[in-house]
């Protein structure tokens, strides 16, 4: 009788644990099933959640008490045949039920992993004229699962650019393109979930370039003239970002021609000028303010503008371009075979990437550092052509000797030495 009751109690524990989190489980199931209308029908359970969890814990505790307490014996029991209990009545089964119950009770804590990926719109600035923002007040959301269901419906609406839903604040902040969708259509989409939209308010969108200054800067990569020099800009941007009293953020334009600084609202023009002059002097980079309207459409698109550590992406691009140019120079001189061209190019790219990402200051890119790179490239090449058979590559390091399309020089050529036609070997095509 006792054994049977422990199994019944275990089942009751699972039932109450599931019931306690039903308001969060249903939205996830609805997302997976593609149905939304039933979601809010279970929100009424939320107020009873603490009591259901408590009941589940009491039932589990009692079931374990029954299972673990010593059995009473008597002289009459000695002659009785002992029957083996079934798996459902065993401690193993009760342990499994306990684990399942705990998982169900804790479901709201990890329900977010089932959320659909948030919609990302990188070109919001380009939609400045038609972009609007509205905040909906929503009744019935009780956990992260509810947020997921609202976001899922919003993601289906053509014209919705971004959204941020919170069950804590019982709201959803939606940015949308007014040329494609209106507020009523967005409200109808949220109502599809079964939650009730109690009202909404329009939010004024601050222009992305508000309180942002743009400065022309000589940060173009000489070895890769189409992009900015990440290794030269990185530490200047990081230092600007660390000045949290005056600066909200600092970016490098992809082409390396402009630096953008977003200032705190109460910073005076004199303070801005003082900080810019200090940074310019320290990093030997001339920053001169330019017209913001030329960059308003692209800022702060993350494909065009890069913050401190993000400029590592540009450094990796630079490494890839240098590797490609180096291989091109080798091919022209007949030193590279097709069979190992890709592998050798990847080796060179990695060598430069490691160099650019390992430095702690742009001044670390010294002649000694580049000499080590030359040694590494030579050793990498010897893997393919044999030890001692790889000619040493002389790298272009000075601004004067390296121009757009510059190539690496092979042994016997001097990057800085002008040839008869007035070009260095680096400039040869």
Order of alpha helices (4+ residues) and beta strands (2+ residues): alpha-alpha-alpha-alpha-alpha-beta-alpha-beta-beta-alpha-beta-beta-alpha-beta-beta-alpha-beta-beta-alpha-alpha-alpha-beta-beta
